[in-house]
Amino acid sequence: MNRQRRGFNKDGMDIKRVLYIAGGILSLSIIAFIAIFILGSGQDDETQFARMNTSIIDDYNTNTIEETSSQMGRTVNEMANEETSTQTNEITNEIANEVDNGKSTEEDSTKYAVNTSNTESKSVSEQANTTKQEEVKEEEEIKDPEFAMPVEGEILREFAKDSLVYSATLDEWITHNGIDIAADKTTVVKASEAGTVKSIKNDPRYGLTIVIEHVNGFSSVYSNLLTAEFVEEGETVEKGQTIGTVGNTATFEIADESHLHFEILKDNEYVDPELYVK
């Protein structure tokens, strides 16, 4: 009985041992299979991943290289085009500048010619105007006043500067520096020409006298007046303006008919009034 138990135990133990060993081998096999499967899958994944990475990198490098090449190609072409365009523009600008310069030169020449012509025309015009002004000025300077008769009447005694005339008052032959114009007493006496009243005086020979200065060195003298209150010394008078009335205040001509003694002087020299009265 004990032997049987021992034998059974021994056999049982052997069976258990075999089962343990078999279980261990099976477990190891499973583990090995799993490990191999895992490792194989991992390698495949890594390989695939590596291949994918390689493909991506290759694609990236290829695209990058192509893009870089394209950009470099474009850059080179653009630089060449820009350089060509720049040269073309420079040549075009030079030609345009030369044309413009030519045009400018022609325009400047034309403008210069026009300006010169205008200047010459202006100069000629100015000279003509200057000459005309000088002629007008000269004409004004040499033109004598046109005197009018201060009173209307017959000339009783003429101008006699270089000859002698008989004076009834003095009963002798004397010179006569003016003309005697017959006029009734109080007859209005008018300015023979426009001018300025130089003086109003009582001359010892010709009585109450008015002297008027005119342009170009001329002056007129009105003597044998009755009154002279219509004007004052320094007053500007117009031609035909009333300056006095006829009287009989001239002691050297008191025996003659009522008249106005009238004289004209040029640069303080007596001249014949009849030569200047119009």
ZIZIQUI-V850621 format. One record per helix or strand. SS is the DSSP state (hx for helix, st for strand). FROM is the first residue (numbers start at 0). TO is the last residue. If there is no record, write none. Layout:
# ZIZIQUI-V850621
ss->SS from->FROM to->TO
ss->SS from->FROM to->TO
This chain:
# ZIZIQUI-V850621
ss->hx from->1 to->141
ss->st from->146 to->146
ss->st from->154 to->156
ss->st from->159 to->166
ss->st from->171 to->175
ss->st from->178 to->181
ss->st from->187 to->189
ss->st from->194 to->202
ss->st from->206 to->212
ss->hx from->214 to->216
ss->st from->217 to->226
ss->st from->235 to->236
ss->st from->241 to->245
ss->hx from->250 to->252
ss->st from->258 to->265
ss->st from->268 to->270
ss->hx from->272 to->274
ss->st from->276 to->276
